[in-house]
Amino acid sequence: MMPFPGGIEANANATLLFSFVAAVIYAFALDMPPKWTRTAAKTLAVALLAVLAAKQGGPLLLVAALGLSAIGDAFLSREGEKPFLGGLASFLAGHVAYVALFAQSGGGLGLLSAESWRGAIALAMAAFSIVMLAALWRRVGPQLRIPIAVYVGAILAMGISALTTASAWVIAGAVLFIASDGLLAAERFLLAAISPQRLWMRYAVWVLYYAAQLAITLGFLLA
């Protein structure tokens, strides 16, 4: 059963399938040394979701957020501080696009107090963000503290704005996104370089992240 009309040969379903295949290929190459083929697989996984959103007439802000995320993926597939900062900037811009998209399609912040479960999730997101930022603040260099603080604020705003939408897919995607970024930050900055936990965390980060982008995309395209 395909999510879009037509069989697997339909353009939308084929694009979605190629995106998933690229995500799986990257998962298998994840623990290999950085290569352009690995970068291509990681970038294509979400870039094809952007193509899918554009082809299906999805909101322009959704296409932009996915496209910026794909650029961030390309940066983060490389090693070093400069690619990391490039990825951080790209994802920051992507989260700003998501905030604008969710605010545009949502029912306003009043929903957080009107429906207690939304408010509870928002408080959990805020608490998680504060704890993570406090932990990172002590471990990263002074040059990274402000960029990381700005990024944490942006992803928290993304999560809270997602809670104002009516889509369970979008809300689930936002929660998965925050979980993925939390694990990524812990793996990069909080764990020892030789920690055996790093390997499974890298796989978990990718699975959660791709699932997040996929859930948000389908939340809008299948609404």
C-alpha positions as a LaTeX table, in Angstrom:
\begin{tabular}{lrrr}
\hline
Residue & $x$ (\AA) & $y$ (\AA) & $z$ (\AA) \\
\hline
Met1 & 0.00 & 0.00 & 0.00 \\
Met2 & 1.65 & 3.20 & $-1.17$ \\
Pro3 & 0.93 & 6.55 & 0.53 \\
Phe4 & 0.22 & 8.41 & $-2.72$ \\
Pro5 & $-2.17$ & 7.53 & $-5.58$ \\
Gly6 & $-0.86$ & 5.00 & $-8.07$ \\
Gly7 & 1.57 & 2.19 & $-7.61$ \\
Ile8 & 5.27 & 2.20 & $-6.94$ \\
Glu9 & 5.83 & 3.54 & $-10.46$ \\
Ala10 & 3.97 & 6.78 & $-9.67$ \\
Asn11 & 6.35 & 9.75 & $-9.44$ \\
Ala12 & 5.50 & 10.61 & $-5.82$ \\
Asn13 & 5.81 & 7.05 & $-4.55$ \\
Ala14 & 9.01 & 6.45 & $-6.51$ \\
Thr15 & 10.57 & 9.64 & $-5.13$ \\
Leu16 & 9.64 & 8.59 & $-1.60$ \\
Leu17 & 11.10 & 5.13 & $-2.18$ \\
Phe18 & 14.38 & 6.54 & $-3.52$ \\
Ser19 & 14.59 & 8.81 & $-0.48$ \\
Phe20 & 14.18 & 5.81 & 1.82 \\
Val21 & 16.77 & 3.80 & $-0.12$ \\
Ala22 & 19.27 & 6.67 & 0.17 \\
Ala23 & 18.61 & 6.78 & 3.93 \\
Val24 & 19.29 & 3.05 & 4.22 \\
Ile25 & 22.47 & 3.31 & 2.13 \\
Tyr26 & 23.74 & 6.08 & 4.39 \\
Ala27 & 22.95 & 3.98 & 7.47 \\
Phe28 & 25.18 & 1.19 & 6.12 \\
Ala29 & 27.95 & 3.69 & 5.30 \\
Leu30 & 27.59 & 5.64 & 8.52 \\
Asp31 & 30.62 & 4.18 & 10.29 \\
Met32 & 32.89 & 4.41 & 7.25 \\
Pro33 & 35.45 & 7.20 & 6.69 \\
Pro34 & 33.93 & 10.39 & 5.21 \\
Lys35 & 33.64 & 10.09 & 1.42 \\
Trp36 & 31.67 & 12.02 & $-1.18$ \\
Thr37 & 29.56 & 8.94 & $-1.89$ \\
Arg38 & 28.51 & 8.87 & 1.77 \\
Thr39 & 27.80 & 12.61 & 1.63 \\
Ala40 & 25.67 & 12.09 & $-1.47$ \\
Ala41 & 23.56 & 9.37 & 0.16 \\
Lys42 & 22.98 & 11.42 & 3.31 \\
Thr43 & 22.11 & 14.57 & 1.36 \\
Leu44 & 19.83 & 12.79 & $-1.10$ \\
Ala45 & 17.70 & 11.17 & 1.61 \\
Val46 & 16.18 & 14.50 & 2.71 \\
Ala47 & 16.74 & 16.39 & $-0.57$ \\
Leu48 & 14.39 & 13.91 & $-2.25$ \\
Leu49 & 11.78 & 14.65 & 0.43 \\
Ala50 & 12.08 & 18.31 & $-0.59$ \\
Val51 & 11.59 & 17.28 & $-4.23$ \\
Leu52 & 8.56 & 15.21 & $-3.21$ \\
Ala53 & 7.06 & 18.15 & $-1.29$ \\
Ala54 & 7.57 & 20.44 & $-4.29$ \\
Lys55 & 6.07 & 17.93 & $-6.75$ \\
Gln56 & 3.04 & 17.35 & $-4.54$ \\
Gly57 & 2.33 & 21.05 & $-4.17$ \\
Gly58 & 3.38 & 21.17 & $-0.52$ \\
Pro59 & 3.89 & 24.51 & 1.26 \\
Leu60 & 6.90 & 26.48 & 0.05 \\
Leu61 & 8.16 & 26.74 & 3.62 \\
Leu62 & 8.17 & 22.92 & 3.88 \\
Val63 & 10.24 & 22.66 & 0.69 \\
Ala64 & 12.60 & 25.32 & 2.05 \\
Ala65 & 13.00 & 23.64 & 5.45 \\
Leu66 & 13.74 & 20.26 & 3.85 \\
Gly67 & 16.15 & 21.81 & 1.35 \\
Leu68 & 18.04 & 23.66 & 4.09 \\
Ser69 & 18.17 & 20.45 & 6.13 \\
Ala70 & 19.67 & 18.60 & 3.16 \\
Ile71 & 22.38 & 21.27 & 2.91 \\
Gly72 & 23.00 & 20.83 & 6.63 \\
Asp73 & 23.31 & 17.08 & 6.10 \\
Ala74 & 25.96 & 17.67 & 3.43 \\
Phe75 & 27.98 & 19.80 & 5.86 \\
Leu76 & 27.62 & 17.41 & 8.79 \\
Ser77 & 28.71 & 14.42 & 6.71 \\
Arg78 & 32.21 & 15.93 & 6.71 \\
Glu79 & 34.62 & 16.19 & 9.63 \\
Gly80 & 35.86 & 19.36 & 11.33 \\
Glu81 & 34.60 & 22.48 & 13.07 \\
Lys82 & 33.89 & 24.51 & 9.91 \\
Pro83 & 31.55 & 21.88 & 8.39 \\
Phe84 & 29.91 & 21.57 & 11.82 \\
Leu85 & 29.24 & 25.31 & 11.96 \\
Gly86 & 27.98 & 25.23 & 8.37 \\
Gly87 & 25.59 & 22.42 & 9.29 \\
Leu88 & 24.50 & 24.29 & 12.41 \\
Ala89 & 23.71 & 27.42 & 10.37 \\
Ser90 & 21.80 & 25.44 & 7.72 \\
Phe91 & 19.70 & 23.60 & 10.28 \\
Leu92 & 19.11 & 26.83 & 12.18 \\
Ala93 & 17.66 & 28.36 & 9.01 \\
Gly94 & 15.66 & 25.17 & 8.45 \\
His95 & 14.16 & 25.36 & 11.93 \\
Val96 & 13.22 & 29.00 & 11.38 \\
Ala97 & 11.38 & 27.90 & 8.22 \\
Tyr98 & 9.64 & 25.13 & 10.19 \\
Val99 & 8.61 & 27.59 & 12.93 \\
Ala100 & 7.08 & 29.88 & 10.30 \\
Leu101 & 5.35 & 26.92 & 8.62 \\
Phe102 & 3.90 & 25.51 & 11.85 \\
Ala103 & 2.82 & 28.96 & 13.08 \\
Gln104 & 1.12 & 29.57 & 9.74 \\
Ser105 & $-0.79$ & 26.29 & 9.79 \\
Gly106 & $-1.31$ & 25.98 & 13.56 \\
Gly107 & $-3.99$ & 27.19 & 15.91 \\
Gly108 & $-1.87$ & 29.49 & 18.06 \\
Leu109 & $-0.10$ & 29.15 & 21.41 \\
Gly110 & $-3.44$ & 29.19 & 23.21 \\
Leu111 & $-3.76$ & 25.50 & 22.34 \\
Leu112 & $-0.93$ & 24.71 & 24.77 \\
Ser113 & $-3.05$ & 25.81 & 27.73 \\
Ala114 & $-6.37$ & 24.71 & 26.24 \\
Glu115 & $-5.24$ & 21.09 & 25.84 \\
Ser116 & $-3.14$ & 19.90 & 28.76 \\
Trp117 & $-1.27$ & 17.18 & 26.85 \\
Arg118 & 0.14 & 19.79 & 24.48 \\
Gly119 & 1.28 & 21.94 & 27.38 \\
Ala120 & 2.86 & 18.95 & 29.11 \\
Ile121 & 4.89 & 18.06 & 26.01 \\
Ala122 & 5.94 & 21.70 & 25.62 \\
Leu123 & 7.18 & 21.77 & 29.23 \\
Ala124 & 9.08 & 18.51 & 28.69 \\
Met125 & 10.70 & 19.97 & 25.56 \\
Ala126 & 11.71 & 23.12 & 27.46 \\
Ala127 & 13.13 & 21.13 & 30.38 \\
Phe128 & 15.10 & 18.86 & 28.04 \\
Ser129 & 16.49 & 21.87 & 26.15 \\
Ile130 & 17.59 & 23.63 & 29.34 \\
Val131 & 19.32 & 20.53 & 30.71 \\
Met132 & 21.05 & 19.84 & 27.39 \\
Leu133 & 22.21 & 23.45 & 27.01 \\
Ala134 & 23.57 & 23.50 & 30.58 \\
Ala135 & 25.51 & 20.28 & 29.92 \\
Leu136 & 26.90 & 21.54 & 26.61 \\
Trp137 & 27.82 & 24.96 & 28.01 \\
Arg138 & 30.42 & 23.36 & 30.27 \\
Arg139 & 31.88 & 21.08 & 27.60 \\
Val140 & 32.16 & 23.17 & 24.42 \\
Gly141 & 34.64 & 25.94 & 23.68 \\
Pro142 & 33.67 & 29.62 & 24.09 \\
Gln143 & 33.39 & 30.07 & 20.31 \\
Leu144 & 30.63 & 27.45 & 20.10 \\
Arg145 & 28.55 & 28.45 & 23.11 \\
Ile146 & 26.50 & 31.23 & 21.53 \\
Pro147 & 25.84 & 29.37 & 18.22 \\
Ile148 & 24.73 & 26.29 & 20.14 \\
Ala149 & 22.52 & 28.34 & 22.49 \\
Val150 & 20.84 & 30.02 & 19.51 \\
Tyr151 & 20.33 & 26.63 & 17.86 \\
Val152 & 18.82 & 25.10 & 21.00 \\
Gly153 & 16.41 & 28.04 & 21.20 \\
Ala154 & 15.46 & 27.56 & 17.55 \\
Ile155 & 14.74 & 23.84 & 17.85 \\
Leu156 & 12.72 & 24.44 & 21.02 \\
Ala157 & 10.68 & 27.06 & 19.14 \\
Met158 & 10.21 & 24.52 & 16.32 \\
Gly159 & 8.95 & 21.89 & 18.75 \\
Ile160 & 6.55 & 24.23 & 20.54 \\
Ser161 & 5.18 & 25.65 & 17.27 \\
Ala162 & 4.61 & 22.07 & 16.02 \\
Leu163 & 2.42 & 21.48 & 19.09 \\
Thr164 & 0.03 & 24.16 & 17.83 \\
Thr165 & $-0.76$ & 22.13 & 14.71 \\
Ala166 & $-3.53$ & 19.57 & 14.35 \\
Ser167 & $-1.28$ & 16.92 & 12.80 \\
Ala168 & $-0.09$ & 14.05 & 14.99 \\
Trp169 & 2.49 & 13.29 & 12.29 \\
Val170 & 3.98 & 16.79 & 12.56 \\
Ile171 & 4.03 & 16.71 & 16.36 \\
Ala172 & 5.66 & 13.27 & 16.38 \\
Gly173 & 8.21 & 14.50 & 13.83 \\
Ala174 & 9.12 & 17.49 & 16.00 \\
Val175 & 9.58 & 15.28 & 19.07 \\
Leu176 & 11.79 & 12.89 & 17.09 \\
Phe177 & 13.80 & 15.82 & 15.73 \\
Ile178 & 14.53 & 17.11 & 19.24 \\
Ala179 & 15.45 & 13.61 & 20.42 \\
Ser180 & 17.79 & 13.18 & 17.45 \\
Asp181 & 19.53 & 16.50 & 18.05 \\
Gly182 & 19.87 & 15.72 & 21.76 \\
Leu183 & 21.57 & 12.43 & 21.00 \\
Leu184 & 23.79 & 14.07 & 18.38 \\
Ala185 & 24.93 & 16.72 & 20.87 \\
Ala186 & 25.60 & 14.08 & 23.52 \\
Glu187 & 27.57 & 11.90 & 21.09 \\
Arg188 & 29.69 & 14.79 & 19.79 \\
Phe189 & 30.35 & 16.74 & 22.97 \\
Leu190 & 29.50 & 14.77 & 26.11 \\
Leu191 & 30.88 & 11.28 & 25.46 \\
Ala192 & 34.54 & 10.31 & 25.66 \\
Ala193 & 36.20 & 9.85 & 22.26 \\
Ile194 & 36.69 & 6.13 & 22.88 \\
Ser195 & 33.23 & 5.50 & 24.34 \\
Pro196 & 31.64 & 2.30 & 22.95 \\
Gln197 & 28.28 & 4.09 & 23.10 \\
Arg198 & 29.17 & 6.30 & 20.15 \\
Leu199 & 28.39 & 3.74 & 17.45 \\
Trp200 & 24.80 & 2.92 & 18.42 \\
Met201 & 24.15 & 6.61 & 19.12 \\
Arg202 & 25.17 & 7.55 & 15.58 \\
Tyr203 & 22.71 & 5.04 & 14.15 \\
Ala204 & 19.98 & 6.22 & 16.54 \\
Val205 & 20.60 & 9.86 & 15.57 \\
Trp206 & 20.17 & 9.06 & 11.87 \\
Val207 & 17.08 & 6.87 & 12.30 \\
Leu208 & 15.34 & 9.42 & 14.55 \\
Tyr209 & 16.30 & 12.32 & 12.28 \\
Tyr210 & 15.14 & 10.72 & 9.04 \\
Ala211 & 11.93 & 9.50 & 10.69 \\
Ala212 & 11.35 & 13.08 & 11.92 \\
Gln213 & 11.74 & 14.63 & 8.47 \\
Leu214 & 9.60 & 11.91 & 6.91 \\
Ala215 & 6.82 & 12.31 & 9.50 \\
Ile216 & 6.69 & 16.11 & 9.07 \\
Thr217 & 6.68 & 15.78 & 5.27 \\
Leu218 & 3.89 & 13.21 & 5.21 \\
Gly219 & 1.99 & 15.15 & 7.85 \\
Phe220 & 1.59 & 18.00 & 5.39 \\
Leu221 & 1.35 & 16.09 & 2.11 \\
Leu222 & $-1.22$ & 13.54 & 3.29 \\
Ala223 & $-3.38$ & 15.99 & 5.25 \\
\hline
\end{tabular}
